[in-house]
Every structure is written in structure tokens, then in C-alpha cells.
Amino acid sequence: MDARIAEMTRLWTLATPLVSGFILSLVRNYQDRDDILQDTAVAVLNSFEKYDKSKPFAGWAIGIARNQILLHFRKTNKNTILLEPSLAESLQQAFSDSSSANNNLDHLAECFKALDPKSKELCKMRYELDMKPASIAEKIEMKANSVAKTLQRIRDELRDCIQRKNKAEFRL
């Protein structure tokens, strides 16, 4: 299997639940849903060279699914799509945003694991125990301003780590 097919397969496998959910949100008939999902998979494979790797794959695949839904209903002369086109576009955007958010949460968990123990403990006190920087400062014998600055550096480090992982994911 060549690298292009392997990458497309990996990305499609990750995106399939989201694409399927998008189709499910617009199409009632389960047989039509299955047909549209299969048609979408074929269309994704056939147009994979057009995919812009700097953008989320799931959002791109959902756009293809939307086109496949419209094409399916044109071909079968069924008009069982339940929503206005503008509402379908809103759903498409919501599903695409959800995909990006899920990726970011997965990356955040990985990045958090890579933090040193002191940083993890500060994050736990601030975000899990909901302690204010002044309370944390008292507990660990630091100045409140130093705690706030350290937390800001940790947030910056986590953000940068997530961005690196997102870039690496789309560079493949």
C-alpha cells in the first residue's frame, strides 16, 4: 500500500464516526445513510489529492459528505433531507468544529503528561481544585504573582505543544 493510501485510510478511520454522525443528522433512512457513507468514502479516496493538509481532515470529509447527500437525493429523486441548506451548512460547521476540539483535547492530554511534576501539581491545584493563585502561593510558599506567571508559562507551553502536534498530524 502506498503512503498516500495509508494516510488517507488512517485519517478516514479517525473521521468516520464524525462523518457518519453528520449524515445521520440529515438523513432519516438508514439504507440511504449507509449508501451515502460508502459514496463519501469513495469520493474522499478519489479526491484525496485535493485535501489541504493544513486544515482538519474531518471538516473536509464532512463537506464531501454534504455534497454526497445532495447528489444521492438528486439521483434517487428523494427529498428526505430534513433541513434548509443554510441549516445543513451550520450543522456541517458544528461537526467540523467538534472534530478540531476533540483533536485538541487528545493532544492536551498528551502534552499534559509531558509536563514536569511541579507543573502538573500547579495545574491540579488551579484547575482541578479551583484554587486561586494567592491560595496556591500560600500552600507552596511562593508569591501569588510568581504562581500566576508560572501558570501562564505552563498554559503557553501546553498551547505550543498542541499546535506542534496539530501541525505534525497534518504534515504526514
N, CA, C and O atoms as a DFTB+ gen file, in Angstrom:
688 C
 N C O
     1  1       0.860      -1.176       0.000
     2  2       0.000       0.000       0.000
     3  2       0.902       1.233       0.000
     4  3       1.835       1.328       0.798
     5  1       0.621       2.166      -0.890
     6  2       1.470       3.355      -0.926
     7  2       1.126       4.298       0.226
     8  3       0.074       4.182       0.854
     9  1       2.033       5.228       0.484
    10  2       1.905       6.127       1.640
    11  2       0.647       6.985       1.566
    12  3       0.028       7.262       2.593
    13  1       0.264       7.408       0.367
    14  2      -0.922       8.254       0.208
    15  2      -2.174       7.507       0.644
    16  3      -3.008       8.052       1.367
    17  1      -2.305       6.259       0.204
    18  2      -3.476       5.451       0.571
    19  2      -3.463       5.160       2.070
    20  3      -4.507       5.198       2.721
    21  1      -2.290       4.871       2.614
    22  2      -2.185       4.592       4.051
    23  2      -2.608       5.807       4.873
    24  3      -3.336       5.672       5.857
    25  1      -2.154       6.993       4.470
    26  2      -2.516       8.216       5.197
    27  2      -4.003       8.510       5.079
    28  3      -4.649       8.865       6.065
    29  1      -4.547       8.364       3.877
    30  2      -5.974       8.601       3.677
    31  2      -6.785       7.623       4.527
    32  3      -7.778       8.011       5.142
    33  1      -6.370       6.371       4.563
    34  2      -7.078       5.359       5.350
    35  2      -7.043       5.703       6.835
    36  3      -8.055       5.587       7.526
    37  1      -5.881       6.126       7.324
    38  2      -5.754       6.490       8.740
    39  2      -6.668       7.666       9.078
    40  3      -7.400       7.628      10.067
    41  1      -6.620       8.705       8.252
    42  2      -7.452       9.885       8.506
    43  2      -8.937       9.556       8.385
    44  3      -9.742      10.024       9.190
    45  1      -9.305       8.755       7.385
    46  2     -10.711       8.388       7.196
    47  2     -11.215       7.579       8.390
    48  3     -12.335       7.790       8.855
    49  1     -10.398       6.661       8.884
    50  2     -10.794       5.839      10.027
    51  2     -11.079       6.712      11.246
    52  3     -12.037       6.466      11.978
    53  1     -10.254       7.724      11.462
    54  2     -10.474       8.633      12.592
    55  2     -11.708       9.510      12.396
    56  3     -12.403       9.835      13.358
    57  1     -11.978       9.889      11.153
    58  2     -13.078      10.822      10.872
    59  2     -14.423      10.135      10.675
    60  3     -15.459      10.791      10.770
    61  1     -14.436       8.838      10.406
    62  2     -15.681       8.142      10.065
    63  2     -16.804       8.341      11.086
    64  3     -17.929       8.624      10.674
    65  1     -16.560       8.210      12.394
    66  2     -17.678       8.408      13.332
    67  2     -18.308       9.803      13.221
    68  3     -19.527       9.944      13.308
    69  1     -17.486      10.811      13.032
    70  2     -18.000      12.176      12.911
    71  2     -18.760      12.362      11.604
    72  3     -19.829      12.973      11.592
    73  1     -18.225      11.845      10.512
    74  2     -18.892      11.951       9.210
    75  2     -20.216      11.198       9.252
    76  3     -21.233      11.682       8.756
    77  1     -20.192      10.020       9.844
    78  2     -21.411       9.217       9.968
    79  2     -22.465       9.954      10.798
    80  3     -23.649       9.948      10.459
    81  1     -22.027      10.583      11.882
    82  2     -22.953      11.360      12.711
    83  2     -23.557      12.528      11.955
    84  3     -24.736      12.842      12.117
    85  1     -22.739      13.173      11.125
    86  2     -23.236      14.276      10.303
    87  2     -24.315      13.772       9.349
    88  3     -25.381      14.377       9.239
    89  1     -24.041      12.666       8.663
    90  2     -25.021      12.098       7.730
    91  2     -26.290      11.713       8.485
    92  3     -27.400      11.977       8.024
    93  1     -26.119      11.093       9.633
    94  2     -27.255      10.689      10.467
    95  2     -28.117      11.886      10.854
    96  3     -29.338      11.769      10.956
    97  1     -27.485      13.034      11.067
    98  2     -28.244      14.220      11.478
    99  2     -29.111      14.778      10.352
   100  3     -30.034      15.553      10.606
   101  1     -28.819      14.385       9.103
   102  2     -29.551      14.935       7.966
   103  2     -30.428      13.926       7.231
   104  3     -31.348      14.320       6.513
   105  1     -30.161      12.644       7.397
   106  2     -30.841      11.619       6.598
   107  2     -31.535      10.634       7.530
   108  3     -30.909      10.063       8.423
   109  1     -32.825      10.443       7.316
   110  2     -33.598       9.546       8.175
   111  2     -33.414       8.072       7.839
   112  3     -33.194       7.250       8.729
   113  1     -33.502       7.741       6.566
   114  2     -33.499       6.345       6.134
   115  2     -32.112       5.725       6.315
   116  3     -31.127       6.224       5.771
   117  1     -32.043       4.622       7.092
   118  2     -30.744       4.031       7.398
   119  2     -30.063       3.444       6.165
   120  3     -28.835       3.449       6.088
   121  1     -30.826       2.944       5.208
   122  2     -30.219       2.412       3.981
   123  2     -29.584       3.544       3.170
   124  3     -28.489       3.398       2.626
   125  1     -30.282       4.661       3.101
   126  2     -29.716       5.829       2.424
   127  2     -28.449       6.299       3.139
   128  3     -27.463       6.660       2.497
   129  1     -28.487       6.290       4.473
   130  2     -27.313       6.717       5.248
   131  2     -26.105       5.846       4.925
   132  3     -25.006       6.353       4.700
   133  1     -26.318       4.524       4.904
   134  2     -25.215       3.613       4.597
   135  2     -24.670       3.855       3.196
   136  3     -23.457       3.883       2.987
   137  1     -25.576       4.030       2.241
   138  2     -25.151       4.285       0.859
   139  2     -24.349       5.584       0.765
   140  3     -23.315       5.642       0.099
   141  1     -24.834       6.609       1.433
   142  2     -24.164       7.913       1.384
   143  2     -22.791       7.835       2.051
   144  3     -21.829       8.423       1.556
   145  1     -22.692       7.116       3.165
   146  2     -21.399       6.972       3.839
   147  2     -20.403       6.253       2.923
   148  3     -19.243       6.654       2.832
   149  1     -20.849       5.205       2.254
   150  2     -19.970       4.484       1.321
   151  2     -19.576       5.380       0.147
   152  3     -18.412       5.407      -0.252
   153  1     -20.538       6.108      -0.401
   154  2     -20.237       7.028      -1.505
   155  2     -19.247       8.111      -1.061
   156  3     -18.374       8.530      -1.820
   157  1     -19.409       8.547       0.178
   158  2     -18.499       9.562       0.716
   159  2     -17.084       9.003       0.828
   160  3     -16.116       9.682       0.485
   161  1     -16.962       7.765       1.307
   162  2     -15.638       7.142       1.427
   163  2     -14.948       7.066       0.065
   164  3     -13.757       7.353      -0.049
   165  1     -15.694       6.681      -0.954
   166  2     -15.134       6.594      -2.308
   167  2     -14.738       7.988      -2.805
   168  3     -13.670       8.160      -3.394
   169  1     -15.591       8.969      -2.570
   170  2     -15.300      10.342      -3.010
   171  2     -14.074      10.904      -2.284
   172  3     -13.263      11.610      -2.884
   173  1     -13.943      10.589      -0.999
   174  2     -12.777      11.032      -0.233
   175  2     -11.508      10.418      -0.831
   176  3     -10.507      11.109      -1.018
   177  1     -11.556       9.139      -1.125
   178  2     -10.402       8.466      -1.729
   179  2     -10.052       9.080      -3.086
   180  3      -8.885       9.350      -3.372
   181  1     -11.060       9.293      -3.907
   182  2     -10.828       9.814      -5.257
   183  2     -10.328      11.254      -5.281
   184  3      -9.644      11.660      -6.221
   185  1     -10.663      12.022      -4.257
   186  2     -10.257      13.433      -4.270
   187  2      -9.239      13.761      -3.182
   188  3      -9.044      14.930      -2.847
   189  1      -8.593      12.743      -2.634
   190  2      -7.659      12.958      -1.528
   191  2      -6.513      13.901      -1.905
   192  3      -6.006      14.624      -1.048
   193  1      -6.101      13.901      -3.177
   194  2      -5.021      14.800      -3.598
   195  2      -5.408      16.266      -3.439
   196  3      -4.531      17.122      -3.321
   197  1      -6.694      16.569      -3.434
   198  2      -7.159      17.954      -3.307
   199  2      -7.227      18.409      -1.849
   200  3      -7.417      19.594      -1.574
   201  1      -7.073      17.468      -0.917
   202  2      -7.166      17.792       0.502
   203  2      -6.010      18.706       0.919
   204  3      -4.846      18.406       0.653
   205  1      -6.340      19.816       1.572
   206  2      -5.355      20.765       2.095
   207  2      -4.960      20.309       3.498
   208  3      -5.748      20.423       4.438
   209  1      -3.752      19.798       3.636
   210  2      -3.315      19.197       4.898
   211  2      -3.190      20.194       6.044
   212  3      -2.996      19.792       7.191
   213  1      -3.295      21.466       5.754
   214  2      -3.240      22.458       6.829
   215  2      -4.602      22.619       7.507
   216  3      -4.717      23.320       8.512
   217  1      -5.624      21.979       6.964
   218  2      -6.988      22.078       7.510
   219  2      -7.399      20.727       8.109
   220  3      -6.838      19.696       7.737
   221  1      -8.366      20.718       9.028
   222  2      -8.817      19.454       9.621
   223  2      -9.431      18.522       8.571
   224  3     -10.279      18.926       7.775
   225  1      -8.988      17.289       8.593
   226  2      -9.469      16.305       7.629
   227  2     -10.965      16.056       7.803
   228  3     -11.698      15.983       6.817
   229  1     -11.424      15.927       9.049
   230  2     -12.841      15.605       9.284
   231  2     -13.749      16.681       8.700
   232  3     -14.788      16.359       8.124
   233  1     -13.382      17.936       8.834
   234  2     -14.192      19.015       8.261
   235  2     -14.265      18.915       6.750
   236  3     -15.319      19.140       6.153
   237  1     -13.139      18.577       6.132
   238  2     -13.100      18.403       4.677
   239  2     -13.985      17.229       4.267
   240  3     -14.749      17.327       3.307
   241  1     -13.878      16.115       5.001
   242  2     -14.677      14.924       4.683
   243  2     -16.169      15.191       4.891
   244  3     -16.999      14.673       4.144
   245  1     -16.512      15.990       5.890
   246  2     -17.919      16.337       6.124
   247  2     -18.450      17.179       4.964
   248  3     -19.608      17.036       4.572
   249  1     -17.617      18.046       4.421
   250  2     -18.021      18.812       3.235
   251  2     -18.319      17.893       2.061
   252  3     -19.280      18.111       1.324
   253  1     -17.498      16.871       1.889
   254  2     -17.746      15.887       0.832
   255  2     -19.032      15.126       1.124
   256  3     -19.817      14.866       0.212
   257  1     -19.258      14.763       2.391
   258  2     -20.485      14.047       2.765
   259  2     -21.717      14.892       2.444
   260  3     -22.723      14.376       1.957
   261  1     -21.630      16.175       2.718
   262  2     -22.762      17.066       2.409
   263  2     -23.075      17.033       0.915
   264  3     -24.236      16.941       0.517
   265  1     -22.036      17.107       0.101
   266  2     -22.241      17.034      -1.349
   267  2     -22.806      15.679      -1.765
   268  3     -23.643      15.601      -2.665
   269  1     -22.351      14.619      -1.115
   270  2     -22.843      13.278      -1.444
   271  2     -24.318      13.119      -1.057
   272  3     -25.073      12.437      -1.749
   273  1     -24.719      13.743       0.038
   274  2     -26.136      13.705       0.443
   275  2     -26.989      14.355      -0.644
   276  3     -27.985      13.785      -1.088
   277  1     -26.590      15.544      -1.063
   278  2     -27.352      16.249      -2.100
   279  2     -27.365      15.462      -3.409
   280  3     -28.401      15.370      -4.068
   281  1     -26.230      14.902      -3.784
   282  2     -26.134      14.110      -5.009
   283  2     -27.015      12.861      -4.931
   284  3     -27.688      12.508      -5.899
   285  1     -27.004      12.202      -3.783
   286  2     -27.809      10.990      -3.596
   287  2     -29.299      11.289      -3.782
   288  3     -30.008      10.543      -4.457
   289  1     -29.757      12.365      -3.190
   290  2     -31.182      12.689      -3.294
   291  2     -31.558      13.159      -4.694
   292  3     -32.687      12.956      -5.140
   293  1     -30.607      13.790      -5.385
   294  2     -30.875      14.142      -6.781
   295  2     -30.989      12.886      -7.646
   296  3     -31.885      12.781      -8.483
   297  1     -30.076      11.937      -7.437
   298  2     -30.067      10.703      -8.233
   299  2     -31.298       9.842      -7.976
   300  3     -31.849       9.248      -8.903
   301  1     -31.727       9.775      -6.724
   302  2     -32.840       8.882      -6.368
   303  2     -34.187       9.588      -6.396
   304  3     -35.217       8.970      -6.127
   305  1     -34.189      10.864      -6.714
   306  2     -35.418      11.674      -6.714
   307  2     -36.133      11.647      -5.369
   308  3     -37.354      11.790      -5.297
   309  1     -35.359      11.462      -4.312
   310  2     -35.918      11.529      -2.961
   311  2     -35.558      12.892      -2.408
   312  3     -34.481      13.427      -2.673
   313  1     -36.452      13.427      -1.656
   314  2     -36.137      14.680      -0.992
   315  2     -36.429      14.510       0.484
   316  3     -37.293      15.176       1.054
   317  1     -35.676      13.590       1.091
   318  2     -35.899      13.339       2.511
   319  2     -34.908      14.091       3.391
   320  3     -34.828      13.850       4.596
   321  1     -34.160      14.994       2.786
   322  2     -33.304      15.837       3.613
   323  2     -34.221      16.747       4.431
   324  3     -35.151      17.354       3.899
   325  1     -33.953      16.827       5.681
   326  2     -34.900      17.456       6.596
   327  2     -34.659      18.940       6.834
   328  3     -35.469      19.599       7.486
   329  1     -33.564      19.471       6.321
   330  2     -33.200      20.830       6.699
   331  2     -32.993      21.735       5.495
   332  3     -32.726      21.279       4.384
   333  1     -33.121      23.006       5.745
   334  2     -32.764      24.013       4.751
   335  2     -31.249      23.950       4.522
   336  3     -30.509      23.558       5.424
   337  1     -30.786      24.325       3.341
   338  2     -29.340      24.298       3.083
   339  2     -28.518      25.093       4.098
   340  3     -27.432      24.661       4.485
   341  1     -29.020      26.244       4.531
   342  2     -28.255      27.043       5.493
   343  2     -28.119      26.321       6.831
   344  3     -27.093      26.436       7.502
   345  1     -29.155      25.578       7.215
   346  2     -29.087      24.801       8.445
   347  2     -28.121      23.634       8.279
   348  3     -27.385      23.298       9.206
   349  1     -28.124      23.019       7.103
   350  2     -27.178      21.935       6.821
   351  2     -25.745      22.461       6.904
   352  3     -24.860      21.776       7.416
   353  1     -25.515      23.674       6.402
   354  2     -24.187      24.280       6.481
   355  2     -23.793      24.526       7.935
   356  3     -22.639      24.324       8.313
   357  1     -24.752      24.963       8.747
   358  2     -24.472      25.187      10.165
   359  2     -24.108      23.882      10.854
   360  3     -23.179      23.835      11.661
   361  1     -24.839      22.827      10.537
   362  2     -24.518      21.507      11.096
   363  2     -23.129      21.066      10.654
   364  3     -22.350      20.545      11.452
   365  1     -22.829      21.277       9.387
   366  2     -21.513      20.908       8.865
   367  2     -20.423      21.622       9.657
   368  3     -19.430      21.004      10.042
   369  1     -20.599      22.909       9.900
   370  2     -19.609      23.676      10.647
   371  2     -19.497      23.172      12.081
   372  3     -18.395      23.071      12.620
   373  1     -20.630      22.856      12.699
   374  2     -20.609      22.358      14.078
   375  2     -19.858      21.036      14.172
   376  3     -19.058      20.840      15.087
   377  1     -20.109      20.133      13.234
   378  2     -19.406      18.851      13.245
   379  2     -17.916      19.049      12.988
   380  3     -17.089      18.373      13.601
   381  1     -17.569      19.959      12.099
   382  2     -16.158      20.238      11.815
   383  2     -15.467      20.812      13.047
   384  3     -14.354      20.407      13.382
   385  1     -16.125      21.754      13.720
   386  2     -15.562      22.343      14.932
   387  2     -15.388      21.289      16.013
   388  3     -14.400      21.304      16.747
   389  1     -16.346      20.375      16.111
   390  2     -16.279      19.303      17.096
   391  2     -15.059      18.426      16.859
   392  3     -14.395      18.004      17.806
   393  1     -14.770      18.156      15.613
   394  2     -13.603      17.342      15.259
   395  2     -12.322      18.006      15.740
   396  3     -11.474      17.349      16.344
   397  1     -12.173      19.289      15.481
   398  2     -10.980      20.020      15.900
   399  2     -10.864      20.047      17.416
   400  3      -9.773      19.886      17.963
   401  1     -11.978      20.248      18.090
   402  2     -11.972      20.289      19.554
   403  2     -11.553      18.941      20.127
   404  3     -10.778      18.889      21.082
   405  1     -12.058      17.849      19.554
   406  2     -11.676      16.521      20.035
   407  2     -10.190      16.274      19.834
   408  3      -9.532      15.729      20.720
   409  1      -9.648      16.666      18.686
   410  2      -8.209      16.527      18.439
   411  2      -7.424      17.321      19.469
   412  3      -6.444      16.824      20.024
   413  1      -7.848      18.548      19.726
   414  2      -7.141      19.388      20.686
   415  2      -7.182      18.796      22.084
   416  3      -6.190      18.875      22.810
   417  1      -8.305      18.203      22.482
   418  2      -8.388      17.576      23.803
   419  2      -7.459      16.378      23.903
   420  3      -6.800      16.183      24.924
   421  1      -7.403      15.571      22.842
   422  2      -6.480      14.432      22.831
   423  2      -5.041      14.914      22.949
   424  3      -4.249      14.355      23.708
   425  1      -4.709      15.959      22.191
   426  2      -3.351      16.497      22.232
   427  2      -3.053      17.126      23.592
   428  3      -1.934      17.014      24.093
   429  1      -4.035      17.782      24.186
   430  2      -3.839      18.377      25.511
   431  2      -3.480      17.299      26.531
   432  3      -2.578      17.488      27.347
   433  1      -4.183      16.174      26.485
   434  2      -3.892      15.083      27.421
   435  2      -2.453      14.591      27.242
   436  3      -1.752      14.345      28.224
   437  1      -2.022      14.451      25.999
   438  2      -0.649      14.009      25.726
   439  2       0.358      15.049      26.214
   440  3       1.366      14.701      26.829
   441  1       0.089      16.301      25.944
   442  2       1.001      17.376      26.343
   443  2       1.064      17.506      27.862
   444  3       2.131      17.750      28.425
   445  1      -0.075      17.345      28.520
   446  2      -0.108      17.440      29.978
   447  2       0.764      16.351      30.601
   448  3       1.470      16.598      31.579
   449  1       0.714      15.145      30.030
   450  2       1.540      14.039      30.547
   451  2       3.028      14.372      30.472
   452  3       3.815      13.889      31.286
   453  1       3.410      15.186      29.509
   454  2       4.823      15.524      29.315
   455  2       5.313      16.622      30.266
   456  3       6.515      16.881      30.338
   457  1       4.401      17.269      30.994
   458  2       4.807      18.323      31.928
   459  2       5.595      17.728      33.090
   460  3       5.435      16.556      33.431
   461  1       6.449      18.558      33.691
   462  2       7.179      18.114      34.878
   463  2       6.201      18.027      36.060
   464  3       5.145      18.661      36.030
   465  1       6.539      17.252      37.096
   466  2       5.614      17.049      38.231
   467  2       5.167      18.345      38.912
   468  3       4.011      18.455      39.320
   469  1       6.067      19.331      39.041
   470  2       5.694      20.594      39.689
   471  2       4.617      21.314      38.872
   472  3       3.658      21.843      39.434
   473  1       4.774      21.333      37.567
   474  2       3.784      21.986      36.697
   475  2       2.443      21.269      36.769
   476  3       1.391      21.907      36.806
   477  1       2.485      19.948      36.787
   478  2       1.241      19.176      36.897
   479  2       0.530      19.496      38.208
   480  3      -0.691      19.646      38.242
   481  1       1.303      19.598      39.282
   482  2       0.713      19.884      40.592
   483  2       0.090      21.286      40.622
   484  3      -0.998      21.468      41.168
   485  1       0.768      22.260      40.043
   486  2       0.205      23.615      39.974
   487  2      -1.101      23.615      39.177
   488  3      -2.077      24.246      39.582
   489  1      -1.117      22.911      38.054
   490  2      -2.339      22.822      37.238
   491  2      -3.460      22.147      38.018
   492  3      -4.614      22.571      37.958
   493  1      -3.112      21.104      38.742
   494  2      -4.132      20.394      39.528
   495  2      -4.744      21.338      40.571
   496  3      -5.964      21.394      40.728
   497  1      -3.896      22.065      41.270
   498  2      -4.410      22.977      42.292
   499  2      -5.276      24.071      41.665
   500  3      -6.329      24.417      42.200
   501  1      -4.832      24.609      40.540
   502  2      -5.563      25.728      39.930
   503  2      -6.850      25.286      39.237
   504  3      -7.896      25.908      39.418
   505  1      -6.778      24.216      38.444
   506  2      -7.906      23.872      37.578
   507  2      -8.760      22.719      38.090
   508  3      -9.950      22.649      37.786
   509  1      -8.173      21.826      38.854
   510  2      -8.968      20.726      39.392
   511  2      -9.556      21.099      40.750
   512  3     -10.733      20.859      41.022
   513  1      -8.716      21.689      41.595
   514  2      -9.176      22.083      42.929
   515  2      -9.724      23.508      42.952
   516  3     -10.229      23.962      43.978
   517  1      -9.628      24.206      41.835
   518  2     -10.160      25.559      41.656
   519  2      -9.595      26.555      42.672
   520  3     -10.307      27.438      43.151
   521  1      -8.314      26.403      42.991
   522  2      -7.656      27.320      43.919
   523  2      -7.186      28.563      43.168
   524  3      -6.758      28.473      42.017
   525  1      -7.265      29.695      43.806
   526  2      -6.768      30.952      43.246
   527  2      -5.243      31.006      43.416
   528  3      -4.700      30.350      44.305
   529  1      -4.551      31.781      42.572
   530  2      -3.095      31.872      42.697
   531  2      -2.621      32.264      44.105
   532  3      -1.587      31.781      44.565
   533  1      -3.362      33.123      44.777
   534  2      -2.968      33.522      46.139
   535  2      -3.007      32.328      47.096
   536  3      -2.120      32.180      47.937
   537  1      -4.022      31.485      46.973
   538  2      -4.126      30.298      47.834
   539  2      -3.023      29.297      47.517
   540  3      -2.438      28.689      48.414
   541  1      -2.752      29.139      46.237
   542  2      -1.677      28.229      45.825
   543  2      -0.347      28.747      46.371
   544  3       0.470      27.975      46.872
   545  1      -0.138      30.061      46.268
   546  2       1.104      30.676      46.731
   547  2       1.338      30.400      48.215
   548  3       2.455      30.077      48.620
   549  1       0.293      30.525      49.018
   550  2       0.409      30.240      50.452
   551  2       0.811      28.790      50.680
   552  3       1.680      28.493      51.500
   553  1       0.175      27.906      49.953
   554  2       0.397      26.471      50.153
   555  2       1.814      26.049      49.757
   556  3       2.418      25.215      50.432
   557  1       2.348      26.610      48.677
   558  2       3.671      26.168      48.211
   559  2       4.777      27.191      48.509
   560  3       5.906      27.056      48.037
   561  1       4.433      28.207      49.294
   562  2       5.384      29.219      49.744
   563  2       6.063      29.949      48.577
   564  3       7.288      30.007      48.468
   565  1       5.213      30.496      47.723
   566  2       5.665      31.342      46.611
   567  2       4.850      32.625      46.658
   568  3       3.864      32.708      47.391
   569  1       5.244      33.608      45.898
   570  2       4.442      34.817      45.767
   571  2       3.313      34.543      44.781
   572  3       3.487      33.786      43.826
   573  1       2.161      35.158      45.013
   574  2       0.989      34.956      44.150
   575  2       1.300      35.348      42.704
   576  3       0.863      34.682      41.765
   577  1       2.055      36.433      42.535
   578  2       2.416      36.880      41.197
   579  2       3.276      35.831      40.477
   580  3       3.119      35.611      39.276
   581  1       4.170      35.196      41.209
   582  2       5.023      34.148      40.632
   583  2       4.192      32.942      40.218
   584  3       4.444      32.332      39.179
   585  1       3.203      32.603      41.033
   586  2       2.315      31.482      40.699
   587  2       1.551      31.800      39.418
   588  3       1.458      30.961      38.522
   589  1       1.007      33.005      39.334
   590  2       0.240      33.397      38.147
   591  2       1.119      33.363      36.894
   592  3       0.687      32.893      35.841
   593  1       2.354      33.862      37.009
   594  2       3.267      33.855      35.857
   595  2       3.659      32.429      35.472
   596  3       3.760      32.108      34.288
   597  1       3.876      31.587      36.462
   598  2       4.225      30.186      36.185
   599  2       3.065      29.483      35.493
   600  3       3.272      28.730      34.541
   601  1       1.855      29.723      35.962
   602  2       0.679      29.123      35.315
   603  2       0.541      29.614      33.871
   604  3       0.173      28.844      32.984
   605  1       0.838      30.894      33.639
   606  2       0.785      31.426      32.275
   607  2       1.810      30.732      31.383
   608  3       1.518      30.397      30.235
   609  1       3.018      30.518      31.918
   610  2       4.050      29.813      31.139
   611  2       3.620      28.376      30.836
   612  3       3.869      27.871      29.741
   613  1       2.983      27.728      31.791
   614  2       2.504      26.354      31.577
   615  2       1.430      26.346      30.492
   616  3       1.446      25.490      29.607
   617  1       0.497      27.297      30.558
   618  2      -0.545      27.376      29.516
   619  2       0.073      27.609      28.139
   620  3      -0.341      27.004      27.150
   621  1       1.070      28.496      28.088
   622  2       1.759      28.756      26.815
   623  2       2.447      27.490      26.304
   624  3       2.388      27.171      25.117
   625  1       3.093      26.781      27.217
   626  2       3.780      25.539      26.848
   627  2       2.780      24.504      26.315
   628  3       3.048      23.839      25.314
   629  1       1.639      24.373      26.980
   630  2       0.613      23.428      26.528
   631  2       0.048      23.841      25.168
   632  3      -0.139      23.002      24.287
   633  1      -0.221      25.133      25.002
   634  2      -0.735      25.623      23.715
   635  2       0.250      25.337      22.587
   636  3      -0.139      24.866      21.518
   637  1       1.532      25.625      22.831
   638  2       2.554      25.383      21.808
   639  2       2.667      23.898      21.477
   640  3       2.820      23.524      20.314
   641  1       2.590      23.066      22.492
   642  2       2.653      21.617      22.292
   643  2       1.474      21.138      21.443
   644  3       1.655      20.337      20.526
   645  1       0.277      21.622      21.743
   646  2      -0.920      21.243      20.972
   647  2      -0.768      21.690      19.524
   648  3      -1.086      20.938      18.603
   649  1      -0.286      22.903      19.322
   650  2      -0.098      23.408      17.953
   651  2       0.931      22.580      17.189
   652  3       0.748      22.301      16.004
   653  1       2.019      22.185      17.867
   654  2       3.027      21.335      17.210
   655  2       2.427      19.994      16.806
   656  3       2.684      19.492      15.712
   657  1       1.623      19.420      17.701
   658  2       1.002      18.125      17.396
   659  2       0.006      18.252      16.248
   660  3      -0.066      17.372      15.390
   661  1      -0.760      19.336      16.226
   662  2      -1.696      19.548      15.113
   663  2      -0.946      19.684      13.790
   664  3      -1.350      19.105      12.782
   665  1       0.150      20.452      13.794
   666  2       0.936      20.618      12.566
   667  2       1.542      19.293      12.128
   668  3       1.528      18.961      10.942
   669  1       2.076      18.537      13.083
   670  2       2.692      17.246      12.751
   671  2       1.651      16.284      12.190
   672  3       1.942      15.510      11.278
   673  1       0.450      16.333      12.731
   674  2      -0.625      15.447      12.286
   675  2      -0.991      15.711      10.831
   676  3      -1.282      14.772      10.090
   677  1      -0.981      16.956      10.419
   678  2      -1.388      17.305       9.063
   679  2      -0.220      17.322       8.083
   680  3      -0.427      17.452       6.876
   681  1       1.005      17.190       8.591
   682  2       2.175      17.191       7.730
   683  2       2.382      15.827       7.080
   684  3       3.038      15.732       6.043
   685  1       1.834      14.778       7.673
   686  2       2.057      13.413       7.171
   687  2       1.634      13.228       5.751
   688  3       1.765      12.132       5.205
